[in-house]
Each structure stands twice: as structure tokens, then as C-alpha cells.
């Protein structure tokens, strides 16, 4: 809570002018309560009269609530047109409208971030000299769609107060059926010696240094050219076991033999894990070398190893896909970890609650822990389908652990389609329940712990139906900023919006029901989420 002494720390200078100069004042007067009328008169005249202060009189105080913080993310899968675009034959306008609808849905649901897949299989959702255009945009890999989806998405997300995280797949090259139609720029065409055929898939070998170099160069290119808020990789490192090809070994014997010939002494399993470990560590370092305040996130398989914690059974990601995700978390090679906890609260062998608590205990570096939730299972037509209440319960459980050291401070939903279709009433339930009020993304203070300076604000009335208050925001925070967080009070209810720092004018309602807007608080927020003290305006 922030206590502001009225008459001492009230921040803005109000707009000057007389009541009679307020455009449309008679019409406004007819529609407002007395309290709202007094507010607008003050906004127009600048005639402020704070509560009295002086010798013998108590100094009145005003409480600004703490900023609510929670990460609320949504994965947008583009591979095979899973989430967006809905098909590869849409016009540019249709693709853009679909994406805008997804972003609007995210805001309406109460989310504050989207995780957009920009490199699914050695291709690009943006113009690149390193890799060809993604097939999901036009139906043909390498065909220019006539626009830059990533640039469009970043701008549109930020305009709506949403973070945009760029999601990359570093080692997945495509399906075997793709090999005859890969574009000449595709890395598998340029360096076929670095690819491996595995069951039905084509894979970039994680044991090859040139594969690492290519993936890192792609990430650096995006970080250097686009104002993305984070870079993100998922759980595809080495191939998952596939029942269609039982006991099939990954074809890296020659690469491993070369490693041994060079003096390497690790077993093949440890060597594979080391390949992935080195990539994750390098990704963290190289992304921050380009943009020190960008965040790096990983969403691994939700079980590190069976038996951790006791009673957990299932795939051994450590031994099967060579992902030592606990190590990355404990070494601080991630800014956030989103283990894919795609199991129910009631599950025994893969208990959601037990896994949340286990990952919390592993989070010794106190990085952000934002578990991934299986929204795709809601009303999916299977015998194990979730009710929408399952996701709401999981979100509530995660929130209940947020006060524990290392505990979750948010979640990510997979996938967009289940939310867009409102399966089982999921979007409706979330927007009216656990996400019923907005929240700001938690600050990443280990990258930068310095709070920006508070802005200054000027408030003036804007005639219309309904009438508005216009907030003009000034100041640069003394450091690079990302957002303004604008909050206002009607009666005892606080509302909140997040706006990009490029927006210097914000209009808010002058009243809500019978209550006038009687207080405004504006925070400057930097690129890692540190918020300034509020600039506070109060009606007399």
C-alpha cells in the first residue's frame, strides 16, 4: 500500500480554464452526480482544495493499493496452423483480423502476455535472411506473405497492454514428408549433414555446434530487430519416444564418436544432456548480450524425473529427451520456467499439486515459476476431458503458493484455440473469476532492480457521452520504460489499464454508476517490470 498525504504529495497540475470553457458543460451537468460534477469543475478550473492541514489538525492520508502482480500467458502455436492463422490460404487482412481477435480475447479474458511461435521448424514468421518464410502463412515455405506478422503482432500486443514473447524451436527441422519441399534457404537444405531422420521427423542434431550457432543467430536477429519482451523455447530437444518406431535410437553415433576422438569422456547420455545444457546456457547469455533486459524462458516437460516427488510416474525427460530442466533453473539459466503440468488436480501418478510444490522447492535461485496448464484438454471430446473448472482450480492453487519462497507467480495456458472457442465456457469462467481483475507481470529484479522515477500527470475533462477524464503523462522515468499503468477509483473500486509508454494521453471514465472518479494513480514501468511510485491525482 502507498500512503499519500493529501496536500503534500498530490502530484499533477490540473488543466487551467474556467467552468464555462468546458465544452458541452450543460449536457455533462445533466448526466452526472454532484460528486462527478465537482470533479469535472475542478478538472476544468484547476481550483484544487485538498483536505485541510496545519497546526493542530491531523494530516489526512490516502491509500493507493499495491500493484497487483501475476503472469497470465497464452501460447499461440503457428506450426501446422494449430492456433493461428486458422489456415494458410487466408488473405493478409483475414490473417491480421484473426490475430487481432486473439489479442482482444486475451485482454478480455484478463491475460497480460502472449507467447507467439515464430520459428517452428527452421522457418520464420517474419522476414529473415537466415531462414525461409513459414509455410503456415501461405501454404508454401519461403513464399513472402506480403507483410511482417511479427512486427504487426508486437505493435498490436503492446497497444493492448500485452507482453509478446517470441517462441523458438531450436532443433526441430520438420517432418520427413517435408524434405522434398524444403526451401533452398532452409538450414536442412543448406546443411543436410547436420540433420537426422528420426521416425517421421527431421531433426537438427543438438550435438552439432553449427546447429547451436544457427539457432542462436536466429534468436539474436529477432532480439536485435523486434521489441519482443522475452524469448522462449519449449520442450523439443531430442526426440520424444514414439510408439510408431519403438526402440529407435537417435542417429548421432558419428557425432558422438567425433566427440570421443577429440578427448571427450562423457557417456553418450551425459554428452547429450551436456549438448542441451550448453545450448540453454548460451541462449541465456547471448540473448542478454543483445538486450540485457529481455527475459529468457523455457517450458520443459513437466516431470523432471519419475519419483520426483515421490509417487510421480511417467516419462523421464532427463533420460529420454536429455532435458535437465532442474539444472537450468538452479543455475539461473532462465528468467522464467514454465514446466508443462498438463495433468489434473486429482491425478495420482502425475499430481498437479505435488508437481507445483516440487518445482517450488527446486527454485533455489528464485526465478519466475509460471507453470503451463492444459487448457486444450477442456471439453476436448475425450474420456479424460477437463471441465473448465479444472483450469480455474489449478490457477487458484498456483496462486495459493505464490507466497512461498520460489513459488509460482503466474501461469501459461496452452492453447489459444480452446480459449478462442470458449470450450466448456473456459474464457467466460476465467474472465469472470480468477482473472476478473487485471494484473501486471512480476518484475524481473535480478536483471535490473532500479525503479524508474514517477511520471507527472495532468488531468482534464473531456466532454462527451459518456464524459471522460483525459490524463496527460510526462516524464521518462530516468531510464528506458515500457509501460504506463493507469489506475483510477470510483467509490471503493479501483480499475486498471496498462498502456505502452509511447502513449502520452489516456482517457478514463469520469464516473461509474453513481460514483465519480475521485482518484487517479499512474506508475511508470521499466522493461523488466519495475514500477515507480505513483503519480497521484485526487478530486477535492
ABEGO torsion letter per residue (X at the ends): XBBBBBGAABABBBBBEBAAABBGAAAAAAABBAAAAAAAAAAAAGBBBBBBBEBGBBBBBBBBBBBBBBBBBBBBBABGGAAOBABAABBAAAAAAAAAAAAAAAAAAGBABBBBBABABGBBABBBAABBBBAAAAGBBGBBAGBBAAAAAAAAAAAAGBBBBBBBBAABAEBAAAAAABBAABAAAABAAABBBBEABBBBBAABAAAAAAAAAAAAAAAAABBBABBBBBABBBBBBBAABBGBBBBAAAAAAAAAAAGBABBAAAAAAAAAAAAAAAAAAAAAAABAABBBBBBBBABABBGOBBGBBEBBAAAAAGBBAAAAAAAGABABBBBBBABBAABAABBAAAAAAAAAAABAAGBBBBBBBBAAABGAGBAABBBAAAAAAAAAAAAAAAABBGBBAEBBBOBAAAAAAGBGGAAAAAAABAAABBBBBBBBAAABABBBBBBBBBBBBBBEOBBBBBBBBBEAGGBBBABBBBBBBBEABBBBBBBBAABABBBBBABBEABBBABBBBBBBBAAGBBBBBBBBBBX
